[in-house]
Amino acid sequence: MDHTCELVYRIGGNNIKYGAQKGFCRITGKESIGISFNEWVKDTFTDHASLFPGTIISNEALFCFDECSDIVMVQSGKEKPQRFRTYSHIVCGNKWYCLTKADKEKIFNLICSGAEMVCLTDSGQKHILFKHKPGMWQLDEIYLIPDIEKLKRIHLNMCFLLKLGFSQKEVISGQYPTYKLLKIGYKEMKCYEDEIKNERGTAFFEFASWMLFNETNNQ
């Protein structure tokens, strides 16, 4: 099975070569070619526990650690090279997508259409793609067994609550102000709240709530 870095590189890397040194990659654990890991790694790298034995960082991994990527620039529609870690990455239908929080509706739809790889980032500050677990959904350090129907149910009911006029903070916390309940109606709120209240506080709820959007607010 491909490591996630190998998958993304195969789809989007265009056979970019950063180096030609042979060895085992400390990121993927696979025999490959690249550059010396010790020459590449910086003192600020803190994910040593996630590394495999080896001597190099492969071209596949280097592609996914790029801090000045022209390819991500094109993928994201920006005007200057981009940091790979800034973006959420999805592979769906053998197509690679670089997305941000502004693309929550698209992210949700790609996941629900059966995306093969889902690696989402909230802060965009850490390299998380290389720690992705194939077959899982990922949001930073959260890993979930995919369940599209469960995601749809939680997300849809949360979006209905947003459309009624509740804020994201209120929907996520379950704390609905009295004045809004009087205005909107307790029964209107309860029919949707009952569908999600037992999920609140779980990792799956956090994953679903990250993608909250409605017609007027997709942030």
C-alpha positions in Angstrom: 0.0 0.0 0.0 1.2 3.5 -0.9 2.3 5.8 2.0 0.1 9.0 1.8 3.2 11.0 0.6 3.7 8.5 -2.2 0.0 8.7 -3.2 0.0 12.5 -3.3 3.3 12.6 -5.1 2.2 10.1 -7.7 -0.9 12.1 -8.5 0.5 15.7 -8.3 4.3 15.5 -8.1 5.0 15.5 -11.8 8.1 13.3 -11.1 9.9 16.2 -9.3 13.3 15.2 -8.2 14.9 16.8 -5.2 17.8 14.4 -5.0 19.2 11.1 -6.2 20.6 9.5 -3.0 19.4 5.9 -2.5 18.2 4.6 0.9 15.3 4.0 3.2 13.1 7.1 3.7 12.6 8.1 7.3 9.1 9.5 6.5 7.6 6.7 4.4 9.7 3.7 5.6 10.2 2.7 1.9 13.3 2.2 -0.1 13.5 5.2 -2.5 15.7 8.1 -3.6 16.0 11.6 -2.2 18.5 13.5 -0.1 20.2 12.9 3.2 17.7 13.1 6.1 20.3 14.5 8.5 21.2 17.3 6.1 17.6 18.1 5.5 16.1 17.9 9.1 16.1 21.1 11.2 16.4 21.5 15.0 12.7 22.6 15.0 11.5 19.2 13.8 9.7 17.6 16.7 8.1 14.5 15.2 10.9 12.1 15.6 8.6 9.5 17.2 6.8 9.3 13.8 9.9 8.4 11.9 11.1 5.1 10.4 14.7 3.8 10.4 16.6 5.1 7.4 19.1 7.6 6.0 17.2 9.7 3.5 14.0 11.7 3.0 12.6 10.6 -0.3 11.4 12.8 -3.2 7.9 11.7 -2.4 8.1 13.0 1.2 10.0 16.1 0.2 7.2 17.0 -2.1 4.8 16.9 0.8 7.0 19.0 3.1 7.6 21.7 0.5 7.4 25.2 2.1 7.5 27.0 -1.3 5.5 24.9 -3.7 4.7 26.1 -7.2 2.3 23.1 -7.6 0.3 23.9 -4.5 0.2 27.5 -5.8 -1.4 26.3 -9.0 -3.7 23.9 -7.2 -4.9 26.6 -4.8 -5.2 29.4 -7.4 -2.8 31.6 -5.5 -0.2 34.0 -7.1 2.9 32.9 -5.2 4.4 29.6 -4.0 2.6 28.1 -1.0 3.4 26.0 2.0 2.1 22.5 1.7 1.2 22.3 5.4 -1.1 25.3 5.2 -3.7 23.3 3.3 -6.1 20.4 3.9 -5.5 17.6 1.3 -8.1 15.3 -0.2 -7.8 12.7 -2.9 -11.1 11.8 -4.5 -11.5 9.9 -7.8 -7.7 9.8 -8.1 -7.6 13.7 -8.1 -5.7 15.6 -5.5 -7.3 18.8 -3.9 -5.6 21.5 -1.8 -8.3 23.2 0.2 -8.7 25.7 3.0 -11.4 26.6 5.6 -13.1 28.7 2.8 -13.8 25.4 1.0 -15.7 23.7 3.8 -18.7 22.9 1.6 -16.5 21.4 -1.1 -14.6 19.4 1.5 -17.8 18.0 2.9 -19.1 17.1 -0.5 -15.9 15.4 -1.5 -15.8 13.3 1.7 -19.5 12.3 1.2 -18.8 11.3 -2.4 -16.2 8.7 -1.1 -12.9 10.5 -1.0 -10.0 8.0 -0.8 -7.8 10.2 1.4 -8.9 12.9 3.8 -6.3 14.9 5.7 -7.7 18.2 7.2 -5.9 20.8 9.1 -7.4 23.5 11.3 -4.3 25.7 12.1 -2.2 24.9 9.0 0.9 25.2 11.2 2.0 21.6 11.4 3.1 19.0 8.9 0.4 16.3 9.4 0.0 14.7 6.0 3.0 12.4 6.6 1.3 11.0 9.7 -1.9 10.2 7.9 -3.3 6.7 8.4 -4.6 5.2 5.2 -8.2 4.4 5.3 -8.9 6.9 8.1 -10.3 10.4 8.1 -7.9 12.9 9.7 -8.3 16.3 11.3 -4.9 17.4 12.7 -4.3 14.7 15.3 -7.8 13.2 15.3 -8.3 10.0 13.3 -11.7 8.5 12.5 -13.0 5.4 10.9 -15.0 6.7 7.9 -18.8 6.7 8.3 -20.4 8.8 5.6 -24.0 8.3 6.8 -23.1 9.3 10.4 -21.2 12.4 9.1 -24.2 13.4 7.0 -26.7 13.0 9.9 -24.6 15.0 12.4 -23.6 17.7 9.9 -27.1 18.1 8.4 -28.8 18.6 11.7 -26.1 21.1 12.8 -26.6 23.0 9.6 -30.4 23.1 10.1 -29.7 24.7 13.5 -27.5 27.3 11.9 -30.2 28.1 9.4 -32.7 28.6 12.2 -30.5 31.4 13.5 -28.2 29.8 16.1 -24.5 30.5 16.0 -21.8 27.9 15.4 -20.7 28.4 19.1 -24.2 27.7 20.3 -24.7 24.7 18.1 -21.4 23.1 19.0 -21.8 23.8 22.8 -25.5 23.0 22.9 -26.0 26.2 25.0 -28.9 28.0 23.3 -29.8 31.5 24.6 -33.3 31.8 26.0 -34.1 34.8 23.9 -33.3 32.9 20.7 -35.4 29.9 21.9 -38.3 32.2 22.4 -37.9 33.8 19.0 -37.1 30.6 17.1 -39.1 28.1 19.1 -38.0 25.3 21.5 -39.7 22.6 19.5 -38.0 23.7 16.3 -34.6 23.5 18.0 -35.3 20.2 19.8 -36.1 18.2 16.7 -32.6 18.8 15.4 -30.8 18.9 18.7 -32.1 15.5 19.7 -30.3 14.1 16.6 -26.8 15.3 17.7 -26.8 15.7 21.5 -25.5 12.2 22.2 -22.6 12.9 19.8 -21.5 16.2 21.3 -18.0 16.0 22.8 -16.9 13.1 20.6 -14.1 13.2 18.0 -16.7 12.5 15.3 -18.7 15.5 16.4 -15.6 17.7 16.3 -14.8 16.5 12.8 -18.3 17.2 11.6 -18.5 20.6 13.3 -15.3 21.7 11.6 -17.1 21.7 8.3 -20.1 23.7 9.4 -21.5 26.0 6.7 -24.9 27.4 5.5 -25.9 29.4 2.6 -24.8 32.7 4.2 -21.9 31.6 6.2 -19.3 29.1 5.0 -16.6 29.9 7.6 
